[in-house]
Every structure is written in structure tokens, then in C-alpha cells.
Amino acid sequence: MLVVGWILMGAGVGIVAKVVLPGRDPNSALVPPILGVMGAVIGGVAGGGRAGIAILGAFVLVAVYAVSTGRAIALPRP
């Protein structure tokens, strides 16, 4: 049941990251939730089952993906 929680948390984190990180995204809307799930599972396993570490892992993986694709944070022009 713990892994199911990580999956649900990761999908939620991915969706929130899609909203928080504005800008053009060349991929579909499914990529951030999938990355969130992967990060949550990796963080949950590495953190010994703690939910906070799973959430942190999801945020880190989505942020690394955004930076590596050049879509980090689009600041508005003045």
C-alpha cells in the first residue's frame, strides 16, 4: 500500500509542477505526472518510506527535467 501512496503523491506533485513551472512544454501533459511518480518512488525507496522524501524526490526529478530541457521558469517580460 505504501508504493501506491508514492504513486498517487508523485502524480499529484507532477501535476502541481506542470502548473507551477510556466512556459512552453514540447511534451504532452502526461510527462510531468510520470516524472513525478518516478521521482516519488525513487525518493520513497531511498528515504526508507518517508512521505516527505518521496515528495522531495518527485520535485527534484521534475525540476531537473525542466532545467535540462530549457523550460526551467519563464519569467514575464517587462
C-alpha angles and dihedrals in degrees: 000000000000093000091050088056091051090051093051092045091048093051090050092049090050092052092048090048090053089056096041096048104061125192139080114318115196092198131073125271089258096069099075095049091047091049089047091054092048092048093047093051092046092046092045093052093044092046096051095249099311114148094216092057090047091054091046090051091052093049092048094050094048091046093049089051092049093050094045092053093047094248099110104133124333108216116205117251117242 
